[in-house]
């Protein structure tokens, strides 16, 4: 899989998982750089290209978020999930 450009960053392949032929599993490539982690299941894409990954984990303005293009017919992401409240240090004390 060729490197993909995201803004000014080039994402390099760091992991590619391929299942044996005849299984019902999906091959997935995972790429990363200093700003993002891109998950690209084989056979899935985004509105304007099949080469772009529909799942992106990025740090934006210092905050971690997950961006998903769950509908190939939408140009914009269908889900943008702020993960800041999932940080371990955000856990609230519970009383027994």
Buried (B, 14 or more C-beta within 10 A) or exposed (E): EEEBEBEEBEBEBEEEEEEEEEEEEEEBBBBBBEBBBBBBBBEBBBEEEEEBBBBBBBEEEEEBBBBBBEBEEEEEBEEEEEEEEEEEEEEEEEEE
